[in-house]
């Protein structure tokens, strides 16, 4: 079994290319319709509007959310997350990412 990891930051920063890689890995056709759909859900012109009724229709500026945790969490909260998850994050991130 092969596992394919995609970091959230990579997916949010470059969604079309990262989905293209994922589709290729899964041997699924990636076409213009799929690319257009991904763009419509992730492009910079989107304003996030989350509704409980339409949670499957969330469109947002995905790049905006890459580092949002740094604004929403305290330094103590970030430290605790880093400490508790270090065995995992160290495989994908470095100190500068925090």
C-alpha positions as CSV (number, residue, x, y, z in Angstrom):
1,X,0.0,0.0,0.0
2,X,1.3,3.5,-0.9
3,X,0.4,6.5,1.1
4,X,0.3,10.0,-0.5
5,X,0.7,12.9,1.9
6,X,-0.4,16.4,1.0
7,X,0.2,19.2,3.3
8,X,-2.7,21.5,3.9
9,X,-0.5,24.5,3.2
10,X,0.5,23.2,-0.2
11,X,-3.0,22.3,-1.1
12,X,-4.4,25.7,0.0
13,X,-1.5,27.7,-1.7
14,X,-1.6,25.8,-5.0
15,X,-4.9,23.9,-5.2
16,X,-5.0,23.2,-8.9
17,X,-1.5,21.8,-9.1
18,X,-1.8,19.8,-5.9
19,X,-5.1,18.3,-7.0
20,X,-3.6,17.5,-10.4
21,X,-0.8,15.6,-8.6
22,X,-3.4,13.7,-6.4
23,X,-5.5,12.8,-9.4
24,X,-2.4,11.5,-11.2
25,X,-1.4,9.5,-8.2
26,X,-4.8,7.9,-8.1
27,X,-4.8,7.4,-11.8
28,X,-8.0,9.6,-12.2
29,X,-8.5,11.8,-15.2
30,X,-7.9,15.5,-14.4
31,X,-9.8,17.7,-16.9
32,X,-10.8,21.3,-17.5
33,X,-14.1,20.8,-15.7
34,X,-12.4,19.6,-12.6
35,X,-9.8,22.4,-12.8
36,X,-12.6,25.0,-13.2
37,X,-14.5,23.6,-10.2
38,X,-11.4,23.6,-8.0
39,X,-10.7,27.2,-9.1
40,X,-14.2,28.3,-8.3
41,X,-14.0,26.9,-4.8
42,X,-10.5,28.2,-3.9
43,X,-9.8,31.4,-5.8
44,X,-8.7,34.7,-4.3
45,X,-11.9,36.5,-5.2
46,X,-14.0,34.2,-2.9
47,X,-15.4,35.6,0.3
48,X,-15.8,32.9,2.9
49,X,-19.5,32.5,3.7
50,X,-20.1,29.4,5.8
51,X,-23.6,28.3,6.3
52,X,-24.8,25.3,8.1
53,X,-27.4,24.8,5.4
54,X,-24.8,24.8,2.6
55,X,-21.6,23.6,4.1
56,X,-20.9,21.5,1.0
57,X,-20.9,24.8,-1.0
58,X,-18.2,26.6,0.9
59,X,-16.1,28.7,-1.4
60,X,-13.1,30.6,0.0
61,X,-9.8,32.2,-0.8
62,X,-7.8,29.2,0.2
63,X,-4.4,31.0,0.3
64,X,-5.8,33.4,2.9
65,X,-6.3,30.5,5.4
66,X,-2.8,29.0,5.1
67,X,-1.4,30.7,8.2
68,X,-4.7,31.7,9.9
69,X,-3.9,29.7,13.0
70,X,-1.1,32.1,13.8
71,X,-3.7,34.9,14.1
72,X,-6.4,32.8,15.9
73,X,-4.4,30.9,18.4
74,X,-2.3,32.3,21.3
75,X,1.5,31.6,21.4
76,X,0.7,29.2,24.3
77,X,-1.8,27.3,22.3
78,X,0.6,27.0,19.4
79,X,3.4,25.8,21.7
80,X,1.1,23.1,23.2
81,X,0.1,21.9,19.7
82,X,3.8,21.8,18.6
83,X,4.8,19.9,21.8
84,X,2.0,17.3,21.6
85,X,2.4,16.6,17.9
86,X,6.1,16.9,17.3
87,X,6.6,13.3,16.4
88,X,4.4,13.9,13.4
89,X,4.9,17.5,12.3
90,X,8.7,17.2,12.4
91,X,8.3,14.9,9.3
92,X,6.6,17.6,7.3
93,X,7.4,21.0,8.8
94,X,10.3,22.9,10.2
95,X,10.7,25.5,13.0
96,X,10.1,28.4,10.6
97,X,6.6,27.1,9.7
98,X,5.4,27.8,13.2
